[in-house]
Amino acid sequence: MEIYLDNRALRQIRLSVSDAIEEGDTENLRDDLVRVFSTEDTEEIERRVDSGDIYDFISEVLEEWSMEDLDELLELLEAHLTDADIELKFGSPDGEDEPEEVDDTDDADDADDDTDDLDDDADDDTDDDFEEAGGDDDF
């Protein structure tokens, strides 16, 4: 069986992980992790895991997590689901929703990189000069 986590779910998990690390508490993270799964996915997980309960299952994953980063948590979740013969995938089953790169680093400095690609419009002045001089009117 396959379970997909879309970009919305990954964003929610990322925010919850950040909060859990800051607060040192995983209770809200556990609740948020349970909520990212659909009712059908939750029922299937509960059928396949030893505890028979999604909250216990997520609690086991969180007990192993070092509370350091998102990637580790997702790897643990994926490993525990694999043990229950469930494959965790990112994106949507129809492929329309491309999986979002999971990165728990701060990307604030990446905003400066975008301005480097912008045209400074310095060459636009030559077009104006051409039109002012009568440019295409002579042809």
C-alpha positions as CSV (number, residue, x, y, z in Angstrom):
1,M,0.0,0.0,0.0
2,E,1.1,3.6,-0.7
3,I,0.4,6.7,1.3
4,Y,1.1,10.1,-0.2
5,L,1.9,13.3,1.7
6,D,1.3,16.4,-0.4
7,N,3.0,19.7,-0.2
8,R,0.4,21.1,2.2
9,A,1.0,18.2,4.6
10,L,4.8,18.7,4.3
11,R,4.4,22.4,5.1
12,Q,2.3,21.6,8.1
13,I,4.7,19.0,9.4
14,R,7.7,21.4,8.8
15,L,5.9,24.1,10.9
16,S,5.0,21.6,13.6
17,V,8.6,20.2,13.8
18,S,9.9,23.7,14.1
19,D,7.5,24.5,17.0
20,A,8.3,21.1,18.7
21,I,12.0,21.8,18.6
22,E,11.6,25.3,19.9
23,E,9.2,24.3,22.7
24,G,10.8,20.9,23.5
25,D,7.3,19.3,23.3
26,T,6.0,16.8,20.7
27,E,2.4,16.7,21.8
28,N,1.1,19.1,19.2
29,L,3.5,17.6,16.6
30,R,1.9,14.2,17.3
31,D,-1.6,15.5,16.8
32,D,-0.5,17.3,13.5
33,L,1.2,14.1,12.2
34,V,-2.0,12.2,12.9
35,R,-4.1,14.8,11.1
36,V,-2.0,14.8,7.9
37,F,-3.3,11.3,7.1
38,S,-6.7,10.8,5.6
39,T,-9.3,8.7,7.4
40,E,-8.7,5.8,5.0
41,D,-4.9,6.0,5.5
42,T,-5.4,6.2,9.3
43,E,-7.6,3.1,9.3
44,E,-5.1,1.2,7.1
45,I,-2.2,2.2,9.3
46,E,-4.1,1.0,12.4
47,R,-4.9,-2.3,10.7
48,R,-1.2,-2.9,9.9
49,V,0.7,-1.7,13.0
50,D,1.2,-3.8,16.1
51,S,-0.4,-1.3,18.5
52,G,-3.5,-0.9,16.4
53,D,-3.7,2.8,17.2
54,I,-2.4,5.7,15.1
55,Y,-1.5,7.8,18.2
56,D,0.6,5.0,19.7
57,F,2.3,4.5,16.3
58,I,3.2,8.2,15.9
59,S,4.3,8.3,19.6
60,E,6.7,5.4,18.9
61,V,8.2,7.3,16.0
62,L,8.5,10.5,18.0
63,E,10.2,8.6,20.9
64,E,13.0,7.6,18.5
65,W,13.3,11.1,17.0
66,S,16.2,13.2,18.3
67,M,14.2,16.4,17.9
68,E,16.9,17.8,15.7
69,D,15.5,18.0,12.2
70,L,12.6,17.3,9.8
71,D,14.5,14.9,7.6
72,E,15.3,12.5,10.5
73,L,11.6,12.5,11.5
74,L,10.4,11.8,8.0
75,E,13.0,8.9,7.7
76,L,11.8,7.4,10.9
77,L,8.2,7.7,9.9
78,E,9.0,6.1,6.5
79,A,10.9,3.3,8.2
80,H,8.1,2.5,10.6
81,L,5.5,2.6,7.8
82,T,7.7,0.3,5.7
83,D,7.8,-2.2,8.6
84,A,4.0,-2.2,8.3
85,D,4.2,-2.8,4.5
86,I,3.2,0.8,3.8
87,E,5.2,2.9,1.4
88,L,5.3,6.6,2.2
89,K,5.6,8.9,-0.9
90,F,5.7,12.6,-1.3
91,G,3.5,14.5,-3.8
92,S,0.2,13.3,-5.2
93,P,-0.7,9.9,-6.6
94,D,-1.6,11.5,-10.0
95,G,1.8,13.2,-10.2
96,E,0.2,16.7,-10.6
97,D,1.6,18.0,-7.3
98,E,5.4,17.8,-7.6
99,P,7.0,16.9,-4.3
100,E,8.5,19.8,-2.5
101,E,12.2,19.5,-1.5
102,V,12.3,18.9,2.2
103,D,14.8,21.4,3.6
104,D,14.7,22.6,7.2
105,T,17.4,25.3,6.7
106,D,16.5,29.0,6.6
107,D,16.2,30.2,3.1
108,A,16.0,33.9,3.9
109,D,19.3,34.6,2.1
110,D,18.0,33.0,-1.1
111,A,15.7,35.9,-1.7
112,D,18.8,38.0,-2.6
113,D,19.8,35.5,-5.3
114,D,16.5,36.2,-7.2
115,T,17.4,39.8,-7.8
116,D,20.7,38.9,-9.5
117,D,18.7,37.4,-12.4
118,L,16.6,40.5,-13.1
119,D,17.5,42.7,-16.1
120,D,18.6,46.1,-14.9
121,D,17.0,47.7,-18.1
122,A,20.2,49.5,-19.0
123,D,19.8,48.4,-22.6
124,D,16.3,49.9,-22.8
125,D,17.7,53.4,-23.2
126,T,19.2,52.5,-26.6
127,D,15.7,51.6,-27.9
128,D,14.3,54.9,-26.8
129,D,17.2,56.8,-28.5
130,F,16.5,54.9,-31.7
131,E,12.8,55.9,-31.6
132,E,13.6,59.5,-30.8
133,A,15.9,59.8,-33.8
134,G,13.2,58.7,-36.1
135,G,14.2,55.1,-36.1
136,D,11.6,53.1,-38.0
137,D,9.8,56.1,-39.6
138,D,12.3,56.2,-42.5
139,F,11.5,52.7,-43.8
